[in-house]
Amino acid sequence: MEGKNVFEARSLCEINDFSIEERKYLFEKTRILKRAFETNDTKTMDGFRIGDKDFGIYEVFLENSTRTKESFRNAANFQQVKVEELDTSTSSINKGESYADTFHMLGGFHNSVFIVRSKVEGLCRWLEIDSRHYSERNHLNYHISFVNAGDGKHEHPTQELLDEFSFLEDNGFDYSHLHVALIGDLFHGRTVHSKADGLKLFDHVKVDLVAPPELAMPDNYVEEMRENGFEIRSFGSIEEYLSQPDISTTWYFTRPQLERMGEQVLEKMDQLRCAITFRKEFMDKLKPGTHFYHPLPRHKEHPTIPTFLDDTPLNGWERQAINGMYVRITLLSLIGGKIGGDFVPPAEKPAPEEKPYIVEVDLSGKSGKQKDYSEGVHPIRNGIVIDHIARGDSPSEIRDHMRLICRVLHLDDLKGGDWISQGHSGETTYKGIIFRPDAPELDHKMVKRLAAVAPGCTLNIIKDSKVVKKYRLYMPPRIYNFDDLQCTNDACISHPSQNEGVPAMFYRTEDGKFRCAYCGKTHSYKEIWKKN
């Protein structure tokens, strides 16, 4: 007996929205569908069709696309449902209408799935969140799903799905390992950015990054790959890569995205192209069974995979493009609830217990005497003292950070001061101290803000010259609902320059940073606050 279909009405905003087990199921269904197409097995194909004329799939391509758009269009038409397209050339989106208003209107017309491509990063995630409230307010009896067809430099999760499926075909559907070379414009290429998490599908992953420094993979994605256990190597050119013996048989090329580059990089374009373009002289250095992939299109004048390779066994990119329709048909079938009811999710592992980030120190058994501060800091009778600020930073960095803390906690209008100290005798590192005589005790919201802006500090509540409460503060797992938070990525849907009124929201990473919930950009705890 089939249980609840966990895929129905789901969104795919980032590749991590589908678990590894869910992707493996999707790929197995795609194998079945592809065989059905190849053998003209219409009965099997019909088992994938949603076949409901009232089920609406809407393409909204706010950025130009041919392959992704047409691949999705054919996948949607296969479903025998209502398929629509927003004409962005005449849409009010180009006249200043908010994204939320546009999608609310279209969602209210009984459209269930939106396929969205945009330069605005994190747009689908915001629409997914906002549409839940819209559906509740208007008593809609269906949920609206969003599929990210590429958002800026962030991700392209459906491309990642078809890439993974293509790799698996050449890997005998062996999930135990993958050794892949990522070549080209790794800085701007959202298809390779999706691989930072997408390749967790394989048990052991080795990634060779082949790009000159100007086109190198951004550090946050490299760090994410390392956190996921990938073995990472870097090379400045194909020639350098081929000069060593451990060469992959899976090569994934991306094109230099000239439209996204500055003048200084463009001046070196010929040199950069040379570093990431395959040449005939490299043929003898390839291993047997090598396949080349490319999300397409290739540049007609300067293709990184030259056309003389089209009729060789290296050509995996054409099959890769064809696989896009099969994968997207399967994805829409899952979201539409046509298939997926037989998928049994693995038992959920209990979430690790979240350690508290505000820890009150037990003062019982202590004398409660006045805290002994380091040189230059005089005891106060009543008020608050924030100690151990930015421990280990330079004095100038600590001063800058204390100014930020005072602004975030609204301490600037109170009397008191701040101090740079080396602590007690024998200590060699600097720390900051903020003291505010007669300041009121901070409420929980303010203590949470302090934990976010100064993790590692201690907060002391002083009354009658005694420490009556003491807290040790650590980085919160989430930070949101504060008006002065801001993602620094101006392409993010939450950035003020987008004028969408999207509240910033961050999650703590394993390495002690904050990751934007929309665009994925990582920040230090000092960087997430508005400048004024």
C-alpha positions as CSV (number, residue, x, y, z in Angstrom):
1,M,0.0,0.0,0.0
2,E,1.4,3.4,-1.0
3,G,1.8,6.0,1.7
4,K,2.0,9.7,1.6
5,N,3.8,11.0,-1.5
6,V,6.6,13.1,0.0
7,F,7.4,14.7,-3.4
8,E,3.9,16.1,-4.2
9,A,3.8,19.9,-4.2
10,R,7.5,20.2,-3.3
11,S,9.8,23.0,-4.4
12,L,13.3,22.7,-5.7
13,C,15.1,25.9,-5.0
14,E,18.5,24.4,-4.2
15,I,19.9,20.9,-4.9
16,N,19.8,20.1,-1.1
17,D,16.0,20.4,-1.2
18,F,16.0,16.8,-2.4
19,S,17.8,14.3,-0.2
20,I,20.3,11.8,-1.6
21,E,17.8,9.0,-1.2
22,E,15.1,11.1,-3.0
23,R,17.5,11.9,-5.9
24,K,18.4,8.2,-6.3
25,Y,14.7,7.4,-6.6
26,L,14.3,10.2,-9.2
27,F,17.2,8.8,-11.2
28,E,15.8,5.3,-11.1
29,K,12.5,6.6,-12.4
30,T,14.3,8.6,-15.1
31,R,16.1,5.4,-16.2
32,I,12.7,3.8,-16.7
33,L,11.3,6.8,-18.5
34,K,14.3,7.0,-20.8
35,R,14.0,3.3,-21.8
36,A,10.3,3.9,-22.5
37,F,11.1,6.7,-24.9
38,E,13.8,4.7,-26.6
39,T,11.5,1.7,-27.1
40,N,8.3,3.8,-27.7
41,D,6.7,2.2,-24.7
42,T,3.7,4.5,-24.5
43,K,2.1,2.6,-21.6
44,T,5.1,3.3,-19.4
45,M,5.3,6.9,-20.6
46,D,1.6,7.5,-19.8
47,G,2.4,6.4,-16.2
48,F,4.5,9.6,-15.9
49,R,1.8,12.0,-17.3
50,I,-0.1,14.2,-14.8
51,G,-2.9,14.4,-17.4
52,D,-4.9,17.1,-15.6
53,K,-5.9,20.1,-17.7
54,D,-6.6,22.1,-14.6
55,F,-3.0,21.6,-13.3
56,G,-1.1,24.7,-14.2
57,I,2.7,24.8,-15.0
58,Y,4.0,28.3,-15.6
59,E,7.3,29.2,-17.1
60,V,8.7,32.6,-15.9
61,F,12.1,33.3,-17.5
62,L,13.3,36.7,-16.3
63,E,16.7,36.0,-17.8
64,N,17.3,34.8,-21.3
65,S,17.5,31.1,-21.9
66,T,17.1,28.7,-24.7
67,R,18.0,25.2,-23.7
68,T,16.7,25.2,-20.1
69,K,13.5,26.9,-21.2
70,E,12.8,24.6,-24.1
71,S,13.7,21.6,-22.1
72,F,11.2,22.5,-19.5
73,R,8.6,23.5,-22.0
74,N,8.8,20.1,-23.7
75,A,8.8,18.4,-20.3
76,A,5.7,20.3,-19.3
77,N,3.9,19.7,-22.5
78,F,4.5,16.0,-22.1
79,Q,2.5,16.1,-18.9
80,Q,-0.7,17.1,-20.8
81,V,-1.5,19.9,-18.4
82,K,-2.1,23.6,-18.7
83,V,1.2,25.2,-19.7
84,E,1.7,28.9,-19.7
85,E,4.5,31.4,-20.1
86,L,4.9,34.9,-18.7
87,D,5.9,37.4,-21.4
88,T,8.4,39.3,-19.5
89,S,8.9,41.9,-22.3
90,T,5.4,43.3,-21.5
91,S,5.1,42.2,-17.8
92,S,4.7,44.7,-15.1
93,I,7.7,43.2,-13.5
94,N,9.7,45.5,-15.8
95,K,7.6,48.4,-14.6
96,G,8.5,48.1,-10.9
97,E,5.9,45.5,-9.8
98,S,7.2,43.3,-6.9
99,Y,8.0,39.7,-7.6
100,A,5.6,38.7,-4.8
101,D,2.6,40.5,-6.3
102,T,3.3,38.9,-9.7
103,F,3.5,35.4,-8.5
104,H,0.6,35.8,-6.1
105,M,-1.6,36.9,-9.0
106,L,-0.5,34.0,-11.2
107,G,-0.7,31.5,-8.3
108,G,-4.3,32.6,-7.6
109,F,-5.2,31.5,-11.2
110,H,-4.8,27.8,-10.2
111,N,-1.2,27.4,-11.3
112,S,0.6,24.8,-9.2
113,V,4.2,24.9,-10.4
114,F,6.3,27.9,-11.4
115,I,9.6,27.3,-13.2
116,V,11.6,30.5,-12.6
117,R,14.9,31.7,-14.0
118,S,16.3,35.0,-12.8
119,K,19.4,37.0,-12.1
120,V,18.1,37.6,-8.6
121,E,19.6,35.1,-6.3
122,G,17.4,33.3,-3.8
123,L,14.2,34.4,-5.5
124,C,12.6,30.9,-5.6
125,R,13.3,30.4,-1.9
126,W,11.6,33.6,-1.0
127,L,8.6,32.9,-3.2
128,E,8.3,29.4,-1.6
129,I,8.2,31.0,1.8
130,D,5.9,33.9,0.9
131,S,3.5,31.7,-1.1
132,R,2.6,29.6,2.0
133,H,1.3,32.7,3.7
134,Y,-0.5,33.8,0.5
135,S,-2.2,30.4,0.2
136,E,-3.3,30.5,3.9
137,R,-4.7,34.0,3.6
138,N,-6.7,33.1,0.5
139,H,-7.8,29.6,1.5
140,L,-6.3,28.0,-1.6
141,N,-6.8,24.2,-1.6
142,Y,-3.5,23.6,-3.4
143,H,0.1,24.4,-2.7
144,I,2.3,26.3,-5.0
145,S,5.7,24.8,-6.0
146,F,8.7,26.7,-7.3
147,V,11.5,25.1,-9.4
148,N,14.7,27.1,-9.7
149,A,15.8,27.1,-13.4
150,G,19.0,29.2,-12.5
151,D,19.4,32.2,-10.2
152,G,22.3,34.5,-10.8
153,K,25.6,32.9,-9.7
154,H,23.9,30.9,-7.0
155,E,22.5,27.5,-8.2
156,H,20.9,25.6,-11.1
157,P,19.5,22.5,-9.3
158,T,17.8,20.9,-12.3
159,Q,21.0,21.2,-14.3
160,E,22.7,19.5,-11.4
161,L,20.1,16.7,-11.6
162,L,20.7,16.0,-15.3
163,D,24.5,16.3,-14.8
164,E,24.4,13.7,-12.0
165,F,22.2,11.4,-14.1
166,S,24.6,11.7,-17.0
167,F,27.6,11.0,-14.8
168,L,25.8,7.9,-13.4
169,E,25.1,6.6,-16.9
170,D,28.9,6.5,-17.6
171,N,29.6,5.3,-14.1
172,G,27.4,2.2,-14.4
173,F,25.0,3.8,-11.8
174,D,27.7,3.2,-9.2
175,Y,27.3,5.7,-6.4
176,S,30.5,4.7,-4.6
177,H,32.8,7.2,-6.2
178,L,33.3,10.1,-8.6
179,H,36.4,11.8,-9.9
180,V,35.5,14.9,-11.9
181,A,37.4,17.8,-13.4
182,L,35.5,21.1,-13.4
183,I,37.0,23.4,-16.1
184,G,36.3,26.9,-17.2
185,D,34.5,29.9,-15.6
186,L,34.1,28.4,-12.1
187,F,33.6,31.9,-10.6
188,H,30.4,32.8,-12.3
189,G,29.1,29.3,-13.2
190,R,26.1,28.4,-11.2
191,T,26.1,24.8,-12.6
192,V,29.4,24.1,-10.9
193,H,28.3,25.9,-7.7
194,S,25.4,23.5,-7.4
195,K,28.0,20.7,-7.3
196,A,29.4,21.8,-4.0
197,D,26.4,20.0,-2.4
198,G,25.1,18.0,-5.3
199,L,28.0,15.7,-5.5
200,K,27.3,14.4,-2.0
201,L,25.3,11.9,-4.0
202,F,28.5,9.9,-4.3
203,D,30.2,8.2,-1.3
204,H,33.7,9.4,-2.3
205,V,34.3,12.5,-4.4
206,K,37.5,13.9,-5.8
207,V,37.2,17.3,-7.6
208,D,39.8,18.9,-9.7
209,L,39.3,22.6,-10.2
210,V,40.8,23.8,-13.5
211,A,40.7,27.5,-13.9
212,P,43.1,30.5,-13.9
213,P,42.8,32.6,-10.7
214,E,40.5,35.2,-12.3
215,L,37.9,32.4,-13.0
216,A,38.6,30.3,-9.9
217,M,35.8,28.8,-7.8
218,P,34.7,31.2,-5.0
219,D,36.2,30.3,-1.7
220,N,32.8,29.6,0.0
221,Y,32.0,26.9,-2.4
222,V,35.5,25.3,-2.1
223,E,35.1,25.4,1.7
224,E,31.7,23.8,1.3
225,M,33.1,21.0,-0.8
226,R,35.8,20.4,1.9
227,E,33.1,20.3,4.6
228,N,31.3,17.7,2.6
229,G,34.4,15.5,2.6
230,F,35.5,16.1,-1.0
231,E,39.1,15.8,-2.0
232,I,40.0,19.1,-3.8
233,R,42.9,19.9,-6.1
234,S,43.4,23.1,-8.1
235,F,45.1,23.7,-11.4
236,G,45.6,27.0,-13.3
237,S,45.0,25.5,-16.8
238,I,44.3,22.3,-18.8
239,E,47.9,22.1,-19.7
240,E,49.0,22.2,-16.1
241,Y,46.3,19.6,-15.2
242,L,47.5,17.2,-17.9
243,S,51.1,17.5,-16.7
244,Q,50.4,15.3,-13.8
245,P,49.3,11.6,-13.8
246,D,46.1,11.5,-11.9
247,I,43.7,12.7,-14.6
248,S,39.9,12.2,-14.4
249,T,37.8,10.5,-17.1
250,T,34.9,12.9,-16.3
251,W,35.5,16.5,-17.6
252,Y,32.9,19.2,-17.0
253,F,33.4,22.4,-19.0
254,T,31.7,25.8,-18.5
255,R,31.9,28.8,-20.8
256,P,33.5,32.1,-19.9
257,Q,30.5,34.3,-19.1
258,L,31.7,37.6,-20.6
259,E,28.5,39.4,-19.8
260,R,29.3,39.0,-16.0
261,M,33.0,40.1,-16.1
262,G,34.7,43.4,-15.5
263,E,36.9,45.3,-17.8
264,Q,40.2,44.2,-16.2
265,V,39.3,40.5,-16.7
266,L,38.0,41.1,-20.2
267,E,41.4,42.5,-21.2
268,K,43.0,39.2,-20.4
269,M,40.3,37.1,-22.1
270,D,42.4,35.6,-24.9
271,Q,44.9,34.3,-22.2
272,L,42.0,33.1,-20.0
273,R,40.3,31.3,-22.9
274,C,43.6,29.5,-23.8
275,A,43.9,28.2,-20.2
276,I,40.4,26.5,-20.3
277,T,40.1,25.4,-24.0
278,F,40.8,21.9,-25.1
279,R,43.3,21.5,-28.0
280,K,44.2,18.7,-30.4
281,E,47.6,18.4,-28.9
282,F,46.0,17.2,-25.6
283,M,44.3,14.2,-27.1
284,D,47.1,11.6,-26.5
285,K,47.1,12.5,-22.8
286,L,43.5,11.5,-22.1
287,K,42.6,8.3,-20.4
288,P,40.5,5.7,-22.2
289,G,36.8,6.1,-21.5
290,T,37.0,9.8,-20.9
291,H,33.8,11.8,-21.4
292,F,33.4,15.5,-21.8
293,Y,30.3,17.4,-20.5
294,H,29.1,20.9,-20.9
295,P,25.8,22.6,-19.8
296,L,25.7,24.4,-23.2
297,P,25.7,26.6,-25.1
298,R,29.2,26.7,-26.4
299,H,30.5,30.0,-27.7
300,K,30.4,29.7,-31.5
301,E,33.6,31.6,-32.1
302,H,35.6,30.4,-29.0
303,P,34.2,27.0,-27.8
304,T,36.0,25.5,-24.8
305,I,35.1,22.1,-26.4
306,P,36.0,22.6,-30.1
307,T,33.6,21.2,-32.6
308,F,36.2,18.7,-34.0
309,L,35.4,16.6,-30.9
310,D,31.6,16.3,-31.8
311,D,32.0,13.0,-33.6
312,T,34.4,11.4,-31.1
313,P,33.6,9.2,-28.1
314,L,34.4,12.1,-25.8
315,N,31.0,13.6,-26.7
316,G,28.9,13.3,-23.6
317,W,27.4,16.8,-23.8
318,E,24.8,16.0,-26.4
319,R,23.4,13.1,-24.5
320,Q,23.6,15.2,-21.3
321,A,21.3,17.9,-23.0
322,I,18.8,15.2,-24.1
323,N,18.8,13.8,-20.6
324,G,17.6,17.2,-19.4
325,M,14.1,16.6,-20.8
326,Y,13.8,13.1,-19.2
327,V,15.0,14.3,-15.8
328,R,12.6,17.3,-15.9
329,I,9.7,15.2,-16.9
330,T,10.4,13.0,-13.9
331,L,10.7,15.9,-11.6
332,L,7.4,17.4,-12.7
333,S,5.7,14.0,-12.4
334,L,7.0,13.8,-8.8
335,I,5.9,17.4,-7.9
336,G,2.5,16.7,-9.5
337,G,2.0,13.6,-7.5
338,K,1.7,11.3,-10.5
339,I,4.6,9.1,-9.3
340,G,6.5,8.9,-6.0
341,G,3.8,7.3,-3.8
342,D,5.9,4.1,-3.5
343,F,9.0,5.9,-2.2
344,V,9.7,5.0,1.4
345,P,11.8,7.6,3.1
346,P,14.5,6.3,5.3
347,A,13.9,6.6,9.0
348,E,14.8,10.0,10.1
349,K,17.9,10.3,12.3
350,P,17.2,12.2,15.4
351,A,18.5,15.7,15.0
352,P,21.5,16.4,17.2
353,E,20.6,18.2,20.3
354,E,21.2,21.9,19.8
355,K,23.5,23.4,22.4
356,P,22.2,26.6,24.0
357,Y,23.9,29.7,22.8
358,I,22.9,31.8,25.8
359,V,24.3,30.1,28.9
360,E,23.8,31.6,32.4
361,V,26.7,31.0,34.7
362,D,25.8,29.5,38.1
363,L,26.9,32.1,40.6
364,S,25.8,30.2,43.7
365,G,28.6,29.5,46.1
366,K,30.5,32.5,44.8
367,S,30.9,35.7,46.8
368,G,29.2,37.9,44.2
369,K,32.0,40.3,44.7
370,Q,32.7,43.1,42.2
371,K,34.1,41.6,39.0
372,D,37.9,42.1,38.8
373,Y,38.5,43.9,35.5
374,S,41.9,44.5,33.9
375,E,44.0,47.6,33.9
376,G,42.2,50.9,33.3
377,V,38.7,49.7,33.9
378,H,37.1,51.0,37.1
379,P,34.3,49.0,38.8
380,I,30.7,50.2,38.4
381,R,28.0,50.1,41.0
382,N,25.0,49.2,38.7
383,G,24.8,48.5,35.0
384,I,26.2,46.0,32.4
385,V,29.7,45.0,31.4
386,I,30.3,43.1,28.2
387,D,33.7,41.4,28.3
388,H,35.9,39.2,26.1
389,I,34.9,41.0,22.9
390,A,36.7,39.9,19.7
391,R,39.3,38.2,21.7
392,G,42.5,37.7,19.7
393,D,41.8,40.5,17.2
394,S,44.0,43.5,16.8
395,P,43.2,46.6,18.9
396,S,42.0,48.5,15.9
397,E,39.7,45.6,14.8
398,I,38.4,45.4,18.4
399,R,37.6,49.1,18.5
400,D,35.7,48.9,15.2
401,H,33.8,45.9,16.5
402,M,32.8,47.6,19.7
403,R,31.4,50.5,17.8
404,L,29.3,48.0,15.8
405,I,28.1,46.3,19.1
406,C,27.1,49.6,20.6
407,R,25.1,50.5,17.5
408,V,23.4,47.1,17.3
409,L,22.5,47.1,21.0
410,H,21.6,50.9,21.0
411,L,24.2,51.7,23.7
412,D,25.5,54.8,22.1
413,D,23.1,57.2,24.0
414,L,24.1,55.7,27.4
415,K,27.0,56.9,29.5
416,G,30.0,54.7,29.9
417,G,32.8,53.6,27.6
418,D,34.9,50.8,26.2
419,W,38.4,49.6,26.7
420,I,41.1,47.4,25.0
421,S,42.8,45.1,27.4
422,Q,45.3,42.3,27.5
423,G,43.4,40.8,30.4
424,H,45.1,39.5,33.5
425,S,48.8,39.3,34.0
426,G,50.5,36.8,31.6
427,E,47.9,37.1,28.8
428,T,49.2,38.2,25.4
429,T,46.0,38.5,23.4
430,Y,43.8,41.6,23.3
431,K,40.1,41.7,24.1
432,G,37.4,44.4,24.3
433,I,35.3,45.5,27.2
434,I,32.2,47.7,27.1
435,F,30.8,49.1,30.3
436,R,27.5,51.0,30.8
437,P,26.8,52.3,34.3
438,D,23.1,52.4,35.2
439,A,22.1,50.7,31.9
440,P,18.9,48.6,32.2
441,E,19.3,44.9,32.0
442,L,19.1,43.6,28.4
443,D,16.0,41.7,27.5
444,H,16.1,38.3,25.7
445,K,15.9,39.8,22.3
446,M,18.9,42.1,23.0
447,V,20.9,39.3,24.5
448,K,20.2,37.3,21.3
449,R,21.5,40.2,19.2
450,L,24.6,40.4,21.4
451,A,25.2,36.7,20.9
452,A,25.0,37.2,17.1
453,V,27.2,40.3,16.9
454,A,29.8,39.2,19.5
455,P,29.8,35.4,20.0
456,G,32.3,34.4,22.6
457,C,31.7,37.4,24.8
458,T,30.4,37.4,28.4
459,L,27.6,39.6,29.7
460,N,27.7,40.7,33.3
461,I,24.7,42.3,35.2
462,I,26.0,44.5,38.0
463,K,23.9,45.5,41.0
464,D,25.2,47.1,44.2
465,S,28.7,46.6,42.9
466,K,28.1,42.8,42.6
467,V,27.8,40.5,39.6
468,V,24.2,39.2,40.1
469,K,23.9,37.5,36.6
470,K,26.5,36.4,34.2
471,Y,26.0,34.9,30.7
472,R,28.4,33.3,28.2
473,L,27.2,33.9,24.7
474,Y,27.8,31.7,21.6
475,M,26.8,32.0,18.0
476,P,23.0,31.4,17.5
477,P,22.0,28.7,15.0
478,R,19.7,31.1,13.3
479,I,19.4,34.9,13.2
480,Y,16.3,36.7,11.8
481,N,13.5,39.1,12.6
482,F,15.9,42.0,13.0
483,D,15.5,45.0,10.8
484,D,19.2,45.9,10.7
485,L,20.3,42.5,9.3
486,Q,21.6,42.5,5.7
487,C,23.1,40.1,3.3
488,T,26.1,41.7,1.6
489,N,25.2,40.2,-1.8
490,D,23.5,42.9,-3.8
491,A,22.1,40.2,-6.2
492,C,20.3,38.5,-3.3
493,I,16.5,38.9,-3.1
494,S,16.9,40.1,0.5
495,H,19.3,42.9,-0.3
496,P,17.8,46.4,0.1
497,S,18.7,47.3,-3.5
498,Q,16.2,44.8,-4.7
499,N,13.4,46.8,-3.1
500,E,11.4,43.6,-2.3
501,G,11.1,44.1,1.4
502,V,12.4,40.5,2.1
503,P,13.7,40.1,5.6
504,A,17.2,38.9,5.9
505,M,17.7,35.5,7.5
506,F,20.9,33.6,8.3
507,Y,21.9,30.1,9.4
508,R,25.1,29.2,11.3
509,T,27.6,27.1,9.3
510,E,29.8,24.4,10.7
511,D,32.8,26.6,10.5
512,G,31.2,29.4,12.5
513,K,29.9,31.7,9.9
514,F,26.4,32.9,8.9
515,R,24.9,31.7,5.6
516,C,22.1,33.6,3.9
517,A,19.0,31.6,3.8
518,Y,18.2,32.8,0.2
519,C,21.4,33.2,-1.8
520,G,23.7,31.0,0.3
521,K,26.5,33.6,0.7
522,T,28.5,33.2,3.8
523,H,29.4,36.0,6.1
524,S,31.3,36.5,9.3
525,Y,29.3,37.6,12.3
526,K,30.6,41.1,11.8
527,E,29.3,41.4,8.3
528,I,25.6,40.8,8.6
529,W,24.6,44.2,10.0
530,K,23.6,47.2,8.0
531,K,26.2,50.0,7.9
532,N,23.8,52.6,9.1
